[in-house]
């Protein structure tokens, strides 16, 4: 039965991939990308990788789709036609690249091979000793936040660097010069949506807190919780508008939160050094090694969650703010593009 499910999911992935290649409607492509990520999450679930599935569903099918739609709201819905030219050269490059990749996989161990190197070095130690060392049942959380804490800190810095790059390109201003608020959007008057959003957003936020603080015992952690938290605020912004969303989290505070999250993570490492241990060696945080490990993991996961959530929100608000109105001197022509994304947050209806 598992094989049948895997084959069906792979077939759906192939159908989605081919559809994306053939589509010219960018909105439909964005939806297909989201569906592709959702099916991938299902495939990861069948592989007993719920943490990866959780991340793929939250990031790939959720936030990424919203950011793509926010970008479309400022550009165009359909792909511009390009002059006809030979397709043989790119086709040859694709075939050669594919052949090299297939050749490279011939030396890899078979899928699920118990004799694979990855299953015979550190993995057995993690699986057999992590509960004794750290005292939490989620081995993934033990590896990411403790055994490989340096790697996770590096990933958090990469996320922080990403938002620095985006803000360097688009600017920190809440509203760029020359951009005025567009006309009221139809979504602003959808009472049913507002009522549903008021019911759903608190539940999503509560679930984000559960994922954040229960990640040591079940799939989850700071990355997933941060994305879920950001998704709740973005949903609120889509339904009630950017101005109302900015009342929930002040822009000045939001701009500082990515750095605060990184400092929380890095500060835990400095604290362990001040207490006589190595950097990010949580055993220095208390007399009981297991409780000290759990304390360190909770603290760094908070840093991860704060960074991820604030980065997602900053990127979304920056994109949506630029697409909500139209340049005062652009007239009606601009109004058909950026102006159509308007107060609902830029991705609500324009695509």
Steps between C-alpha positions, in 0.01 A plus 500: 500500500786738584649438157170587332476825696861589416441434129182710501672789676793486259256495207324808637837673542585424137161630383551821699853546360386455139202731557727771640720478190204533263308774681534866403265636766734593786220487759418144398871416512524635856206283601660195337825569684305505826328173407840350411632588847188362667535166316870497590400540863277196465788306346729595790231382740495156338879493548455546877650850485224706665730790592604545137138461387396763753759744369416433134129555560552819702772657287451353152121485484432791735733794529679454166171497311389819673830676421477393135146640481616823665768527233249433221282777637777743409586357162257322267281195503610356169846427372613738228560329162865479402636508144512158339846346507659160479418263784763241411783654706307525830350156434848355453620665822206353690561151361873511576437630852240232560732229370781618731266501800373149420858380458588655836219310674626161378756482782247592767361224724150377432209683659461381859817290490595425859866465400517856363778711658247749632349221712826370642691798640347764725136408435502188721649701784234770465220245498630293792657761728313827445234427762769407752700815421219753469184343635256593225328250267526704177836398355473761224476780757797352688713497186401842366511696824771318695730258316511721189425833664773675302332399173163628620655828613648534152158439343346769721771743391424411136130579555599827666732581208215433256280766654793742507540444126130549431483818706818631337328465162151619593566734792384519859237769448147395586387669183749585223512858367239562232279211610153595617229278641276353236120499504313277744519134398200270468655273763466780755122457487483120523334458838503120483876497443555735791291285734678182391839667532421613854419140588792339318790737576502440879492124441796525261694710750425250777614217273821693427569524874432127535742418219758736650496366855408139427767446234711294742224240528339499154572627147556873502737761636599859439511490119153353461349709780644821358349434159160408647500813717587714197225331297242601762607865492509499119149356491391782730668753268332351192154528651523818708772691312862588563427796726302285743772234491762760586305577815551137606877521463653847487734546200789623716480192722464269200815644340700417811365151566718312242815628667354434846432136403858451378632664817291267717647196324856634503459635855425150631839392366673792668319420825625141495854632453462740793385207714813304417386286208562504129296707258143361482591221745175515695619275783654811656152647553420278800611223729267242340636442143163400356314799645784727392478361144123551492538857627755579232287346225191696606696827501660453159169382352345826621776686317432299185125558520535876555743535209299290253163659584630858485695439178192356328286790615756762402535357150123476456428849635774650283366336185136566582562865592653567163211332322208638696475837327615670188744771425323830501654600168443168325132552435269223400768292331667425831165444661445191291813344646614604844178681577299185455675335791389760749399505860441132540868444523602481138427137435135481569337542165722647236635171370 
